[in-house]
Amino acid sequence: MQTIITGAIVIACTIGMVLFLFYINKKSIQKRNKAVFKTFSEKGAGMGVSFSSQEMLKDTIIGLDRLHQRLLIFDHLKTQSVTSLLLSEVKECVLTKEYQHINFGSEKQSDLEKTLRAIVLKFSFKNKPDHFELSFYDNMHYSIYEMAGMEQKARRWESLLCKLMAGESKVMA
């Protein structure tokens, strides 16, 4: 009887410690995200931008200022750089899916399978030949289980930006 009670106490302590560690990890992630959003807001305020919509991805934050028709993209992991896109200069915003072929076969019999590599919003500009790509999903950084959610986010942003650009062109006409 005593061994059962001791075992139950050991199991309860182990579960309690694991839950405590998860709680601490969640708090540290929230604290880091809050600091990153604060930095993003400060960079936006320095450019005279206030955000009506924001989205945090793994390595970037997207912010939209509807009033000034400006999209800010902040790379918070690698370069700490901010890219600003004026929607009045954007010709089109299109969601694209980039695929790759993976050989699952042997040397004698090739068996290629098409897999999704990336989900990207591509911006082309009215007065510039180049384009800008905003990655929402990359199979090297995201799990396959996150693919549908990231595609949904990308489609929502594409729809939002296209509506704003269409509304702007009606005002100009």
C-alpha atoms as an extended CHARMM CRD file, in Angstrom:
* protein
*
       173  EXT
         1         1  MET       CA              0.0000000000        0.0000000000        0.0000000000  PROA      1               0.0000000000
         2         2  GLN       CA              2.7800000000        2.3850000000        0.8810000000  PROA      2               0.0000000000
         3         3  THR       CA              4.5480000000        1.7600000000       -2.4530000000  PROA      3               0.0000000000
         4         4  ILE       CA              1.3760000000        2.7130000000       -4.3280000000  PROA      4               0.0000000000
         5         5  ILE       CA              1.1220000000        5.9730000000       -2.3900000000  PROA      5               0.0000000000
         6         6  THR       CA              4.8290000000        6.7040000000       -2.9730000000  PROA      6               0.0000000000
         7         7  GLY       CA              4.4300000000        5.9750000000       -6.6710000000  PROA      7               0.0000000000
         8         8  ALA       CA              1.3960000000        8.2460000000       -6.8820000000  PROA      8               0.0000000000
         9         9  ILE       CA              3.3150000000       11.0440000000       -5.1490000000  PROA      9               0.0000000000
        10        10  VAL       CA              6.2710000000       10.6500000000       -7.5420000000  PROA      10              0.0000000000
        11        11  ILE       CA              3.9450000000       10.6920000000      -10.5740000000  PROA      11              0.0000000000
        12        12  ALA       CA              2.0460000000       13.7370000000       -9.2570000000  PROA      12              0.0000000000
        13        13  CYS       CA              5.3190000000       15.6170000000       -8.5990000000  PROA      13              0.0000000000
        14        14  THR       CA              6.6210000000       14.7700000000      -12.0760000000  PROA      14              0.0000000000
        15        15  ILE       CA              3.4160000000       15.9330000000      -13.7390000000  PROA      15              0.0000000000
        16        16  GLY       CA              3.4270000000       19.0870000000      -11.6060000000  PROA      16              0.0000000000
        17        17  MET       CA              7.0080000000       19.9080000000      -12.5930000000  PROA      17              0.0000000000
        18        18  VAL       CA              6.2750000000       19.3780000000      -16.2860000000  PROA      18              0.0000000000
        19        19  LEU       CA              3.1980000000       21.6200000000      -16.1030000000  PROA      19              0.0000000000
        20        20  PHE       CA              5.2200000000       24.2580000000      -14.2500000000  PROA      20              0.0000000000
        21        21  LEU       CA              7.9280000000       24.1870000000      -16.9440000000  PROA      21              0.0000000000
        22        22  PHE       CA              5.2830000000       24.5460000000      -19.6830000000  PROA      22              0.0000000000
        23        23  TYR       CA              3.8290000000       27.5240000000      -17.8100000000  PROA      23              0.0000000000
        24        24  ILE       CA              7.2480000000       29.2000000000      -17.5000000000  PROA      24              0.0000000000
        25        25  ASN       CA              7.9660000000       28.5850000000      -21.2050000000  PROA      25              0.0000000000
        26        26  LYS       CA              4.6000000000       30.0720000000      -22.2090000000  PROA      26              0.0000000000
        27        27  LYS       CA              5.2290000000       33.1570000000      -20.0770000000  PROA      27              0.0000000000
        28        28  SER       CA              8.6990000000       33.6950000000      -21.5680000000  PROA      28              0.0000000000
        29        29  ILE       CA              7.3030000000       33.3940000000      -25.1170000000  PROA      29              0.0000000000
        30        30  GLN       CA              4.5690000000       35.9180000000      -24.2740000000  PROA      30              0.0000000000
        31        31  LYS       CA              7.1500000000       38.2960000000      -22.7980000000  PROA      31              0.0000000000
        32        32  ARG       CA              9.3830000000       37.9890000000      -25.8840000000  PROA      32              0.0000000000
        33        33  ASN       CA              6.4230000000       38.5020000000      -28.2580000000  PROA      33              0.0000000000
        34        34  LYS       CA              5.3250000000       41.5710000000      -26.2900000000  PROA      34              0.0000000000
        35        35  ALA       CA              8.8400000000       43.0350000000      -26.5930000000  PROA      35              0.0000000000
        36        36  VAL       CA              8.9360000000       42.3050000000      -30.3400000000  PROA      36              0.0000000000
        37        37  PHE       CA              5.5230000000       43.9450000000      -30.8730000000  PROA      37              0.0000000000
        38        38  LYS       CA              6.6720000000       46.9460000000      -28.8320000000  PROA      38              0.0000000000
        39        39  THR       CA              9.7760000000       47.2950000000      -31.0340000000  PROA      39              0.0000000000
        40        40  PHE       CA              7.5940000000       46.9780000000      -34.1380000000  PROA      40              0.0000000000
        41        41  SER       CA              5.1790000000       49.6350000000      -32.8750000000  PROA      41              0.0000000000
        42        42  GLU       CA              8.0810000000       51.9680000000      -32.0720000000  PROA      42              0.0000000000
        43        43  LYS       CA              9.5420000000       51.5080000000      -35.5660000000  PROA      43              0.0000000000
        44        44  GLY       CA              6.1030000000       52.1650000000      -37.0600000000  PROA      44              0.0000000000
        45        45  ALA       CA              5.5920000000       55.2620000000      -34.8870000000  PROA      45              0.0000000000
        46        46  GLY       CA              8.9880000000       56.5280000000      -36.0740000000  PROA      46              0.0000000000
        47        47  MET       CA              7.6370000000       56.3000000000      -39.6320000000  PROA      47              0.0000000000
        48        48  GLY       CA              4.3370000000       57.9850000000      -38.7030000000  PROA      48              0.0000000000
        49        49  VAL       CA              2.3330000000       54.7640000000      -38.9400000000  PROA      49              0.0000000000
        50        50  SER       CA             -0.3410000000       53.4000000000      -36.6050000000  PROA      50              0.0000000000
        51        51  PHE       CA             -1.5040000000       49.8570000000      -37.1990000000  PROA      51              0.0000000000
        52        52  SER       CA             -5.0910000000       48.7870000000      -37.7180000000  PROA      52              0.0000000000
        53        53  SER       CA             -4.1080000000       45.1610000000      -38.4200000000  PROA      53              0.0000000000
        54        54  GLN       CA             -1.0890000000       43.1240000000      -37.3250000000  PROA      54              0.0000000000
        55        55  GLU       CA              0.0680000000       39.5480000000      -37.8050000000  PROA      55              0.0000000000
        56        56  MET       CA              3.0390000000       37.7790000000      -36.2720000000  PROA      56              0.0000000000
        57        57  LEU       CA              4.6920000000       35.0300000000      -38.2910000000  PROA      57              0.0000000000
        58        58  LYS       CA              7.7450000000       33.0180000000      -37.2230000000  PROA      58              0.0000000000
        59        59  ASP       CA             10.3120000000       35.5590000000      -38.3930000000  PROA      59              0.0000000000
        60        60  THR       CA              8.2830000000       38.6030000000      -39.4570000000  PROA      60              0.0000000000
        61        61  ILE       CA              5.5220000000       40.8740000000      -38.2760000000  PROA      61              0.0000000000
        62        62  ILE       CA              3.1140000000       42.4210000000      -40.7450000000  PROA      62              0.0000000000
        63        63  GLY       CA              1.3560000000       45.6580000000      -39.8970000000  PROA      63              0.0000000000
        64        64  LEU       CA             -1.1940000000       47.5740000000      -41.9440000000  PROA      64              0.0000000000
        65        65  ASP       CA             -1.9980000000       51.2530000000      -41.5800000000  PROA      65              0.0000000000
        66        66  ARG       CA             -5.3110000000       51.6570000000      -43.4210000000  PROA      66              0.0000000000
        67        67  LEU       CA             -5.3620000000       55.4200000000      -43.0190000000  PROA      67              0.0000000000
        68        68  HSD       CA             -2.0310000000       55.9430000000      -44.7800000000  PROA      68              0.0000000000
        69        69  GLN       CA             -2.4480000000       52.8510000000      -46.9930000000  PROA      69              0.0000000000
        70        70  ARG       CA              0.9180000000       51.4680000000      -45.9110000000  PROA      70              0.0000000000
        71        71  LEU       CA              2.0660000000       47.9350000000      -45.1500000000  PROA      71              0.0000000000
        72        72  LEU       CA              5.0740000000       47.4480000000      -42.8740000000  PROA      72              0.0000000000
        73        73  ILE       CA              6.9900000000       44.1730000000      -42.7340000000  PROA      73              0.0000000000
        74        74  PHE       CA              9.4100000000       43.7770000000      -39.8320000000  PROA      74              0.0000000000
        75        75  ASP       CA             11.9950000000       40.9870000000      -39.9470000000  PROA      75              0.0000000000
        76        76  HSD       CA             12.4550000000       40.5390000000      -36.1980000000  PROA      76              0.0000000000
        77        77  LEU       CA             14.7130000000       37.4820000000      -36.2450000000  PROA      77              0.0000000000
        78        78  LYS       CA             17.4230000000       37.9600000000      -38.8500000000  PROA      78              0.0000000000
        79        79  THR       CA             18.0810000000       41.5730000000      -39.7960000000  PROA      79              0.0000000000
        80        80  GLN       CA             15.7220000000       43.6710000000      -37.6390000000  PROA      80              0.0000000000
        81        81  SER       CA             14.8760000000       45.4910000000      -40.8910000000  PROA      81              0.0000000000
        82        82  VAL       CA             11.6000000000       47.1850000000      -41.7710000000  PROA      82              0.0000000000
        83        83  THR       CA             10.1770000000       47.1500000000      -45.2850000000  PROA      83              0.0000000000
        84        84  SER       CA              7.4890000000       49.6930000000      -46.0750000000  PROA      84              0.0000000000
        85        85  LEU       CA              5.1070000000       49.2430000000      -49.0080000000  PROA      85              0.0000000000
        86        86  LEU       CA              2.7770000000       52.0380000000      -50.0610000000  PROA      86              0.0000000000
        87        87  LEU       CA             -0.3620000000       50.4140000000      -51.4380000000  PROA      87              0.0000000000
        88        88  SER       CA             -0.7140000000       53.2520000000      -53.9540000000  PROA      88              0.0000000000
        89        89  GLU       CA              2.5100000000       52.0010000000      -55.5930000000  PROA      89              0.0000000000
        90        90  VAL       CA              1.4360000000       48.3360000000      -55.6720000000  PROA      90              0.0000000000
        91        91  LYS       CA              0.0150000000       47.1160000000      -58.9770000000  PROA      91              0.0000000000
        92        92  GLU       CA             -1.1020000000       43.7190000000      -57.7030000000  PROA      92              0.0000000000
        93        93  CYS       CA             -0.8690000000       41.4300000000      -54.7160000000  PROA      93              0.0000000000
        94        94  VAL       CA             -1.1600000000       37.7300000000      -55.5480000000  PROA      94              0.0000000000
        95        95  LEU       CA             -0.9580000000       34.6350000000      -53.4010000000  PROA      95              0.0000000000
        96        96  THR       CA              1.2640000000       32.0200000000      -55.0050000000  PROA      96              0.0000000000
        97        97  LYS       CA              2.1370000000       28.4980000000      -54.0260000000  PROA      97              0.0000000000
        98        98  GLU       CA              5.5750000000       27.2450000000      -54.9250000000  PROA      98              0.0000000000
        99        99  TYR       CA              6.0590000000       23.5170000000      -55.3560000000  PROA      99              0.0000000000
       100       100  GLN       CA              9.0470000000       21.2200000000      -55.5120000000  PROA      100             0.0000000000
       101       101  HSD       CA              9.4480000000       17.6580000000      -56.7140000000  PROA      101             0.0000000000
       102       102  ILE       CA             10.8880000000       15.0740000000      -54.3510000000  PROA      102             0.0000000000
       103       103  ASN       CA             12.1520000000       11.7190000000      -55.5810000000  PROA      103             0.0000000000
       104       104  PHE       CA             10.7570000000        8.9640000000      -53.3500000000  PROA      104             0.0000000000
       105       105  GLY       CA             11.7580000000        6.2030000000      -55.7090000000  PROA      105             0.0000000000
       106       106  SER       CA             14.9260000000        4.2110000000      -56.1190000000  PROA      106             0.0000000000
       107       107  GLU       CA             17.8000000000        4.6430000000      -58.5450000000  PROA      107             0.0000000000
       108       108  LYS       CA             16.1710000000        2.2390000000      -61.0100000000  PROA      108             0.0000000000
       109       109  GLN       CA             12.6010000000        3.5330000000      -60.7840000000  PROA      109             0.0000000000
       110       110  SER       CA             12.0070000000        7.1970000000      -60.1540000000  PROA      110             0.0000000000
       111       111  ASP       CA              8.8780000000        8.1510000000      -58.2340000000  PROA      111             0.0000000000
       112       112  LEU       CA              8.5100000000       11.9370000000      -58.1160000000  PROA      112             0.0000000000
       113       113  GLU       CA              6.0300000000       13.5520000000      -55.7680000000  PROA      113             0.0000000000
       114       114  LYS       CA              5.0070000000       17.1930000000      -55.9320000000  PROA      114             0.0000000000
       115       115  THR       CA              5.0840000000       18.8750000000      -52.5000000000  PROA      115             0.0000000000
       116       116  LEU       CA              4.3300000000       22.4080000000      -51.3870000000  PROA      116             0.0000000000
       117       117  ARG       CA              7.5090000000       24.3500000000      -50.6510000000  PROA      117             0.0000000000
       118       118  ALA       CA              6.1720000000       27.8490000000      -49.9120000000  PROA      118             0.0000000000
       119       119  ILE       CA              3.0960000000       30.0620000000      -49.7260000000  PROA      119             0.0000000000
       120       120  VAL       CA              3.9990000000       33.6220000000      -50.6930000000  PROA      120             0.0000000000
       121       121  LEU       CA              2.2660000000       36.9380000000      -51.2560000000  PROA      121             0.0000000000
       122       122  LYS       CA              3.8990000000       38.5360000000      -54.2930000000  PROA      122             0.0000000000
       123       123  PHE       CA              3.6860000000       42.2790000000      -54.7370000000  PROA      123             0.0000000000
       124       124  SER       CA              4.3530000000       43.8270000000      -58.1260000000  PROA      124             0.0000000000
       125       125  PHE       CA              4.6950000000       47.5700000000      -58.4610000000  PROA      125             0.0000000000
       126       126  LYS       CA              3.3540000000       50.1330000000      -60.9240000000  PROA      126             0.0000000000
       127       127  ASN       CA              6.5970000000       52.0130000000      -61.5270000000  PROA      127             0.0000000000
       128       128  LYS       CA              9.2350000000       49.3750000000      -60.7180000000  PROA      128             0.0000000000
       129       129  PRO       CA             10.1240000000       46.2170000000      -62.6220000000  PROA      129             0.0000000000
       130       130  ASP       CA             11.0470000000       44.2770000000      -59.4630000000  PROA      130             0.0000000000
       131       131  HSD       CA              8.6680000000       42.6230000000      -57.0320000000  PROA      131             0.0000000000
       132       132  PHE       CA              8.5370000000       41.8930000000      -53.3060000000  PROA      132             0.0000000000
       133       133  GLU       CA              7.7140000000       38.5230000000      -51.7440000000  PROA      133             0.0000000000
       134       134  LEU       CA              6.2370000000       38.0210000000      -48.2980000000  PROA      134             0.0000000000
       135       135  SER       CA              6.5180000000       34.4140000000      -47.1630000000  PROA      135             0.0000000000
       136       136  PHE       CA              3.7240000000       32.9610000000      -45.0460000000  PROA      136             0.0000000000
       137       137  TYR       CA              4.7640000000       29.3060000000      -45.2050000000  PROA      137             0.0000000000
       138       138  ASP       CA              8.0960000000       27.6620000000      -45.9100000000  PROA      138             0.0000000000
       139       139  ASN       CA              8.3920000000       23.9030000000      -45.4920000000  PROA      139             0.0000000000
       140       140  MET       CA             11.8560000000       24.3430000000      -43.9320000000  PROA      140             0.0000000000
       141       141  HSD       CA             10.4870000000       26.4780000000      -41.0520000000  PROA      141             0.0000000000
       142       142  TYR       CA              6.8940000000       25.3540000000      -40.5780000000  PROA      142             0.0000000000
       143       143  SER       CA              5.3570000000       21.9860000000      -39.8710000000  PROA      143             0.0000000000
       144       144  ILE       CA              3.1070000000       20.4330000000      -42.4810000000  PROA      144             0.0000000000
       145       145  TYR       CA              0.3490000000       20.6570000000      -39.8570000000  PROA      145             0.0000000000
       146       146  GLU       CA              0.6180000000       24.4690000000      -39.9100000000  PROA      146             0.0000000000
       147       147  MET       CA              0.2430000000       24.6850000000      -43.7020000000  PROA      147             0.0000000000
       148       148  ALA       CA             -3.5470000000       25.0790000000      -43.8270000000  PROA      148             0.0000000000
       149       149  GLY       CA             -3.5780000000       27.7590000000      -41.1310000000  PROA      149             0.0000000000
       150       150  MET       CA             -0.7950000000       29.7300000000      -42.8010000000  PROA      150             0.0000000000
       151       151  GLU       CA             -2.5510000000       29.5230000000      -46.1810000000  PROA      151             0.0000000000
       152       152  GLN       CA             -5.7080000000       30.8280000000      -44.5320000000  PROA      152             0.0000000000
       153       153  LYS       CA             -3.7630000000       33.7760000000      -43.0550000000  PROA      153             0.0000000000
       154       154  ALA       CA             -2.1600000000       34.5140000000      -46.4300000000  PROA      154             0.0000000000
       155       155  ARG       CA             -5.5470000000       34.4490000000      -48.1990000000  PROA      155             0.0000000000
       156       156  ARG       CA             -7.0250000000       36.7770000000      -45.5660000000  PROA      156             0.0000000000
       157       157  TRP       CA             -4.1710000000       39.2720000000      -46.0550000000  PROA      157             0.0000000000
       158       158  GLU       CA             -4.4070000000       38.9910000000      -49.8450000000  PROA      158             0.0000000000
       159       159  SER       CA             -8.1330000000       39.7130000000      -49.7060000000  PROA      159             0.0000000000
       160       160  LEU       CA             -7.6910000000       42.6370000000      -47.3120000000  PROA      160             0.0000000000
       161       161  LEU       CA             -4.9150000000       44.2440000000      -49.3550000000  PROA      161             0.0000000000
       162       162  CYS       CA             -6.6940000000       43.7210000000      -52.6830000000  PROA      162             0.0000000000
       163       163  LYS       CA             -9.8580000000       45.3460000000      -51.2860000000  PROA      163             0.0000000000
       164       164  LEU       CA             -7.8580000000       48.3300000000      -50.0580000000  PROA      164             0.0000000000
       165       165  MET       CA             -6.0730000000       48.6680000000      -53.3970000000  PROA      165             0.0000000000
       166       166  ALA       CA             -9.3720000000       48.3560000000      -55.3120000000  PROA      166             0.0000000000
       167       167  GLY       CA            -10.9820000000       51.0010000000      -53.0870000000  PROA      167             0.0000000000
       168       168  GLU       CA             -8.0220000000       53.2990000000      -53.6780000000  PROA      168             0.0000000000
       169       169  SER       CA             -8.2100000000       52.9180000000      -57.4620000000  PROA      169             0.0000000000
       170       170  LYS       CA            -11.9330000000       53.7930000000      -57.3740000000  PROA      170             0.0000000000
       171       171  VAL       CA            -11.1220000000       56.9740000000      -55.4630000000  PROA      171             0.0000000000
       172       172  MET       CA             -8.4200000000       57.9050000000      -57.9970000000  PROA      172             0.0000000000
       173       173  ALA       CA            -10.7770000000       57.3170000000      -60.9790000000  PROA      173             0.0000000000
